[in-house]
Amino acid sequence: MKSQQVRLAKRPKGEPTAENFEIAEAELPAVGPGQMLVRIIWLSLDPYMRGRMDDARSYAKSVEIGEVMGAGTVGQVMESNHPGYAEGDFVLGMFGWQSHVVSDGNGVRKLDPALAPLSTWVGVMGMPGLTAYVGLLDIGEPKEGETVVVSAASGAVGSVVGQLAKIKGARAVGVAGPDEKVRYVVDELGFDACVSHRSATLRDDLKAACPNGIDVYFENVGGPTLDAALSLMNPFGRIPVCGMISMYNTGPVGGDADRLPALMRRILTDRLKIQGFIVSDRGNRHKAFMKEVGGYLREGRIKYRESVTVGLENAPKTFIGLLRGENFGKQLIQVSEDPTRG
Ligand SMILES: NC(=O)c1ccc[n+]([C@@H]2O[C@H](COP(=O)([O-])OP(=O)(O)OC[C@H]3O[C@@H](n4cnc5c(N)ncnc54)[C@H](OP(=O)(O)O)[C@@H]3O)[C@@H](O)[C@H]2O)c1
């Protein structure tokens, strides 16, 4: 049995290109005692993967040159010598950008396809959904009547943040790029308003959308959106710092002036709370998330959208597109057939 794999070929400088990836085949070992063979169905592409391609200090280890790119995946067991798994079972695991894998079950979870569609276990019911949940509720702590602004609002994390904010009785305002995403955030997801970070009048647009100022700014992008939101924060505002996607390819960019002293003063005078967080530190909230967000999903109170690209070989160009904002909703690669989908 062979596995098709996408490996890191060389580290990118700036925006990744096709040359940073290598598509190759690897011979899989025989399935030993306590092991199982898994066919990958859904592969999650996420912005954090860009950071793993660099050789820089971060909260997680870099991918080595020649190593398979890491990723959350949903797969199906094809053969099993593992006592906890049978042929046909669906599983969630960090199996990476590849088509098949032999696993000993470490870090793997069995999935019940009756509970939620398989692809959602790496989306709204998975890592991005949990990120929205802990970032908004535990750090943002929105109260009824407050204004919550979220950037990358149509995406995997942002879409859940705004819908949860509404459920908690807050006013939800999104920031997105193209008009069709801006419209979707209001018309389909039910946010109160959404503005475009492409607008030359972004700050004024955001101010008009937030007549009572901003109490929670859920930060996903950095750059001009952060500047605009910061300038509109209310006293005692909270900023869960989830991501900085506008900098992932470029590194920090800014004007000549050192803005840190001004920012620190703002934090002091407005008594702002700004806290970074990484979802992998928040496993203790997984059960509560599953119960609460799973319930909202089944009741139709939380909606989601997926961007599906078929074929593992298309993962590199799809990932490059994700960092440019070409996805619309949770970005997935369909590596093989999902037997639960019609
Ligand atoms: N802290 C954690 O544990 C954690 C976990 C998961 C995700 N995250 C972070 O959460 C953020 C959202 O992730 P996601 O998976 O939900 O991705 P996503 O929103 O589904 O996709 C990324 C979106 O970011 C926007 N974007 C890209 N470049 C931008 C730029 N230069 N300026 C403004 N917006 C830009 C694009 O939307 P538009 O077309 O609307 O601009 C793009 O569609 C990322 O920063 C990610 O790293 C953090």
The ligand as an SDF file (V2000), in Angstrom:
LIG
                    3D

 48 52  0  0  0  0  0  0  0  0999 V2000
   -5.0940   30.9480   18.2740 N   0  0  0  0  0  0  0  0  0  0  0  0
   -5.4860   29.7610   17.8170 C   0  0  0  0  0  0  0  0  0  0  0  0
   -5.4140   28.7400   18.4810 O   0  0  0  0  0  0  0  0  0  0  0  0
   -6.0710   29.6950   16.4100 C   0  0  0  0  0  0  0  0  0  0  0  0
   -6.7460   28.5410   15.9630 C   0  0  0  0  0  0  0  0  0  0  0  0
   -7.3250   28.5640   14.6820 C   0  0  0  0  0  0  0  0  0  0  0  0
   -7.1950   29.6890   13.8750 C   0  0  0  0  0  0  0  0  0  0  0  0
   -6.4920   30.7570   14.3340 N   0  0  0  0  0  0  0  0  0  0  0  0
   -6.3570   31.9770   13.5280 C   0  0  0  0  0  0  0  0  0  0  0  0
   -7.6520   32.4740   13.2510 O   0  0  0  0  0  0  0  0  0  0  0  0
   -7.6360   33.2180   12.0320 C   0  0  0  0  0  0  0  0  0  0  0  0
   -8.7610   32.7190   11.1290 C   0  0  0  0  0  0  0  0  0  0  0  0
   -8.5130   31.3660   10.8010 O   0  0  0  0  0  0  0  0  0  0  0  0
   -9.5750   30.5390    9.9460 P   0  0  0  0  0  0  0  0  0  0  0  0
   -9.1480   29.1250    9.9530 O   0  0  0  0  0  0  0  0  0  0  0  0
  -10.9260   30.8830   10.3980 O   0  0  0  0  0  0  0  0  0  0  0  0
   -9.3250   31.1160    8.4650 O   0  0  0  0  0  0  0  0  0  0  0  0
  -10.4280   31.6930    7.4750 P   0  0  0  0  0  0  0  0  0  0  0  0
  -11.0060   32.9090    8.0970 O   0  0  0  0  0  0  0  0  0  0  0  0
  -11.3450   30.6060    7.0710 O   0  0  0  0  0  0  0  0  0  0  0  0
   -9.5590   32.1050    6.2130 O   0  0  0  0  0  0  0  0  0  0  0  0
   -8.6660   33.1340    6.2860 C   0  0  0  0  0  0  0  0  0  0  0  0
   -9.3260   34.4830    5.9130 C   0  0  0  0  0  0  0  0  0  0  0  0
   -8.5020   35.5370    6.3700 O   0  0  0  0  0  0  0  0  0  0  0  0
   -8.7450   36.6800    5.5920 C   0  0  0  0  0  0  0  0  0  0  0  0
   -7.4880   37.3240    5.2210 N   0  0  0  0  0  0  0  0  0  0  0  0
   -6.4510   36.7920    4.5510 C   0  0  0  0  0  0  0  0  0  0  0  0
   -5.4800   37.7000    4.3750 N   0  0  0  0  0  0  0  0  0  0  0  0
   -5.9260   38.8370    4.9550 C   0  0  0  0  0  0  0  0  0  0  0  0
   -5.3940   40.1530    5.1010 C   0  0  0  0  0  0  0  0  0  0  0  0
   -4.1890   40.4620    4.6150 N   0  0  0  0  0  0  0  0  0  0  0  0
   -6.1220   41.0820    5.7580 N   0  0  0  0  0  0  0  0  0  0  0  0
   -7.3470   40.7840    6.2470 C   0  0  0  0  0  0  0  0  0  0  0  0
   -7.9140   39.5560    6.1280 N   0  0  0  0  0  0  0  0  0  0  0  0
   -7.2110   38.6170    5.4940 C   0  0  0  0  0  0  0  0  0  0  0  0
   -9.4720   36.2250    4.3260 C   0  0  0  0  0  0  0  0  0  0  0  0
  -10.8260   36.6660    4.4070 O   0  0  0  0  0  0  0  0  0  0  0  0
  -11.3050   37.9790    3.5920 P   0  0  0  0  0  0  0  0  0  0  0  0
  -11.3810   37.5720    2.1570 O   0  0  0  0  0  0  0  0  0  0  0  0
  -12.6000   38.2860    4.2040 O   0  0  0  0  0  0  0  0  0  0  0  0
  -10.2450   39.0350    3.8110 O   0  0  0  0  0  0  0  0  0  0  0  0
   -9.3910   34.7160    4.4180 C   0  0  0  0  0  0  0  0  0  0  0  0
  -10.4750   34.0950    3.7890 O   0  0  0  0  0  0  0  0  0  0  0  0
   -6.2320   33.0280   11.4500 C   0  0  0  0  0  0  0  0  0  0  0  0
   -5.4530   34.1440   11.7870 O   0  0  0  0  0  0  0  0  0  0  0  0
   -5.7240   31.8050   12.1680 C   0  0  0  0  0  0  0  0  0  0  0  0
   -4.3110   31.7510   12.2200 O   0  0  0  0  0  0  0  0  0  0  0  0
   -5.9300   30.7760   15.5720 C   0  0  0  0  0  0  0  0  0  0  0  0
  1  2  1  0
  2  3  2  0
  2  4  1  0
  4  5  1  0
  4 48  2  0
  5  6  2  0
  6  7  1  0
  7  8  2  0
  8  9  1  0
  8 48  1  0
  9 10  1  0
  9 46  1  0
 10 11  1  0
 11 12  1  0
 11 44  1  0
 12 13  1  0
 13 14  1  0
 14 15  2  0
 14 16  1  0
 14 17  1  0
 17 18  1  0
 18 19  2  0
 18 20  1  0
 18 21  1  0
 21 22  1  0
 22 23  1  0
 23 24  1  0
 23 42  1  0
 24 25  1  0
 25 26  1  0
 25 36  1  0
 26 27  1  0
 26 35  1  0
 27 28  2  0
 28 29  1  0
 29 30  1  0
 29 35  2  0
 30 31  1  0
 30 32  2  0
 32 33  1  0
 33 34  2  0
 34 35  1  0
 36 37  1  0
 36 42  1  0
 37 38  1  0
 38 39  2  0
 38 40  1  0
 38 41  1  0
 42 43  1  0
 44 45  1  0
 44 46  1  0
 46 47  1  0
M  CHG  2   8   1  16  -1
M  END
$$$$
